[in-house]
């Protein structure tokens, strides 16, 4: 038997994809292999379909995750996949499995967050399913979106010399998780202790509990007249997503550590936890920012955006995906997303 950890996340996805028959319906444009499946919507648009599953004890801990925030975050997970295809969400369905330990009011609170996210992303909640569960709370979110055919963006179409860009900042959600886990341990040791989450750490906690999908950047790119050559959302960490993009585009990459956008609060928290802020930015995950590439001549259109940072460039050598320091040292970039999932 093959151990899952030996295969790794990328290997497992490839194994499933290779064993899946090719699509037979003419409406199916793309199946497994990107952030969302692609199908024909109408003459001018492609439809997009993405699904995300959240499992209690793996993706969230109800000790410190309010159900309202969980509902909002669950929709964000799936909507982010649509944004990564340069699309916008339209409809969403929610599958819910839960045990009898949850009262009706808990479900009400969860759906309050779901409805708030649907309103924020202009999405219709159109259905779903419910069932009982013996292993806690499980959420399955499917979201339907659409994108003009001339704006669809895949992971596999980047080119050497493209500029690598990322939205927002990185590592904050992971460091917010460290803060929450620390306070959980304090509470378990002494239930009378109150959480010690200072005001200057609010941003990090918010980034973990209630992240936002970057549909705003999709609108901004359209307004600027920029179509990325490739794009993916940063859910499993920048390193993992960059490897996905480079592998499917058959390119290498050089990232500059000094260019990685890291918030001041993240630097302070990283020091507090003796974690390298660069490591948090590369491997932390759950930032739900967009990692994308553009042709060098297109980058000038983005250079004044406060939401977008150039962090490197693509090369023609797929075997070299490296992080470069100011001193000129280069370190191979490795994905650690699977190990993080295993440890949670």
C-alpha positions, 0 to 999 in steps of 0.5 A, spaced: 500 500 500 502 507 498 502 511 504 498 518 502 504 522 505 509 519 500 505 520 494 503 528 496 498 532 495 500 534 488 501 526 486 494 524 489 491 529 485 495 527 478 493 520 480 486 521 480 486 525 474 490 520 470 485 515 472 479 519 470 476 518 463 476 524 459 470 528 458 465 526 453 460 531 453 461 537 448 459 542 453 465 540 458 471 544 456 476 542 462 475 537 467 480 536 473 486 540 473 485 547 475 481 551 480 475 550 477 471 545 472 470 549 465 464 548 461 460 552 456 455 557 459 453 561 452 456 564 446 460 569 450 461 566 457 464 559 460 461 557 466 465 555 472 464 550 477 468 548 484 467 544 490 470 545 497 470 540 503 471 543 510 471 538 516 471 539 523 478 537 526 482 538 520 480 545 517 477 548 523 476 548 531 470 550 534 473 551 540 475 558 537 472 559 531 465 562 531 460 558 527 458 565 523 465 566 521 465 559 519 459 559 515 462 566 511 469 562 511 466 556 507 463 560 502 470 564 501 473 558 500 469 556 494 468 563 491 476 564 491 476 558 486 472 562 481 476 568 482 482 564 480 479 563 474 478 570 473 471 569 474 465 571 478 460 567 482 453 566 481 450 561 485 452 556 491 449 550 494 451 548 501 452 540 503 451 540 511 453 534 515 452 534 523 451 531 529 446 531 534 450 535 539 449 541 535 442 545 537 438 548 532 440 555 534 447 553 532 445 551 525 442 558 524 448 561 526 452 558 521 447 560 516 447 567 518 455 567 516 453 563 509 448 568 508 452 574 509 458 571 505 453 570 499 451 578 500 458 580 500 460 576 494 453 577 490 451 570 490 445 566 490 444 560 495 440 556 491 440 549 495 444 543 498 443 537 502 443 535 510 445 529 513 447 526 520 454 525 522 458 521 527 465 525 526 463 532 527 461 538 523 462 537 515 461 542 510 461 541 502 460 548 498 459 548 491 459 554 487 457 556 480 461 562 476 462 565 469 467 568 466 467 572 459 471 567 454 476 572 452 478 573 459 478 565 462 485 564 466 488 557 467 494 555 471 497 552 465 498 558 460 504 562 463 510 563 459 517 564 461 519 572 463 512 573 465 512 577 472 509 573 478 504 578 482 500 576 488 495 580 491 494 583 498 499 580 504 501 573 505 502 569 512 497 573 516 492 567 516 497 562 519 500 567 524 493 568 526 492 561 527 498 560 531 495 566 536 488 562 536 492 555 538 496 558 543 490 561 547 486 555 546 492 551 550 492 556 555 484 555 556 485 548 556 490 549 562 486 554 566 478 555 563 478 561 568 483 565 563 481 570 558 483 570 551 489 575 551 488 577 544 491 584 544 488 589 539 494 590 535 493 582 533 486 583 531 488 583 523 491 576 524 485 573 527 481 576 522 485 573 516 484 566 519 477 567 522 474 571 516 478 571 510 475 574 503 476 572 496 479 577 492 473 578 487 475 585 488 481 584 484 478 580 478 474 587 477 480 591 478 484 587 473 478 588 468 477 595 469 485 596 468 484 591 461 489 586 464 488 579 463 493 574 467 497 569 463 496 564 468 492 565 475 491 560 482 489 562 489 493 562 495 489 557 499 495 552 501 501 557 501 504 561 496 510 555 495 505 550 493 501 554 489 507 557 485 509 549 484 502 548 481 502 553 476 509 552 474 508 545 473 502 546 469 505 551 465 512 548 464 516 553 467 521 555 472 521 561 477 525 566 481 521 569 487 525 575 491 524 574 498 525 582 499 519 583 495 514 578 499 508 582 501 508 581 509 504 585 514 507 589 520 503 585 524 505 578 521 513 580 522 511 582 530 507 575 531 512 571 527 518 574 532 513 572 538 513 565 535 520 564 533 517 563 526 521 566 520 516 571 516 518 568 510 516 561 512 510 563 514 508 567 507 511 561 503 507 555 507 502 558 511 496 557 507 489 560 508 491 567 505 486 566 499 490 571 495 491 571 488 497 569 485 498 570 477 502 572 472 502 577 466 507 579 460 512 584 462 509 589 458 502 589 461 505 590 468 506 597 467 498 597 468 498 594 475 504 598 477 500 603 481 495 598 484 496 598 492 493 591 492 498 588 487 505 586 488 510 583 483 514 578 487 518 575 481 519 572 474 518 565 470 524 562 467 524 557 461 527 551 466 522 547 470 527 544 474 529 551 477 523 554 482 527 558 487 527 563 492 533 569 491 535 573 497 538 580 497 545 577 497 544 573 491 543 566 494 538 561 491 534 556 495 529 551 492 522 552 493 518 546 496 511 545 498 509 543 505 501 544 504 500 536 505 504 536 511 500 542 514 494 538 513 496 532 516 498 535 522 492 539 524 
